[in-house]
């Protein structure tokens, strides 16, 4: 592998460059119920692993302003790819380069504390995402209004429905104007009214020039929002290009 190519600076027109990206997981073949069982079997060398490639030799370039829809059946590696680009996972090998402020909308509300209220979680979750307390204070009313939680500000999150949690998470995550936006099925949260509002907020980000990586099971939604698309299949990139060229290939795969 030519390590030198990974050290070259990105062209100013490139938002994301992925080269030879591989993510490998080791899956235990045995059922282990307790930490004690794991330690005993580990030292007795009775634990056997299967090597599983979630992603294998993925390479592509996303230019600034492009909106890339990531298509594939369950287990194709879509969410894993987004998590590597977002920095949640480290690649086993290969390179991911990014330019600009990145906003990942992955598992909305994953950082919430159940015993805390919405008010408390806004500042906790916002801090995790890198927002200052002063910034969150200035946006507090906007967050609550967009999430439609005015009557539940001081209610513990544990009493929220999954939809309420997702609305709050989405409202916090979309406060900034990112250069790169990562969306993993987040436009399917909430009721139809909220889905329309959340899609409009994302479209506003698109119109301001954000580069986008978007996972959705809806080809129609990808066609409506994206100009580029890729198809992943069992961790391998099998097609990449203009959405109008990729959509028929995906339709053929899912017949």
Order of alpha helices (4+ residues) and beta strands (2+ residues): beta-alpha-beta-beta-alpha-beta-beta-alpha-alpha-alpha-beta-alpha-beta-alpha-beta-beta-alpha
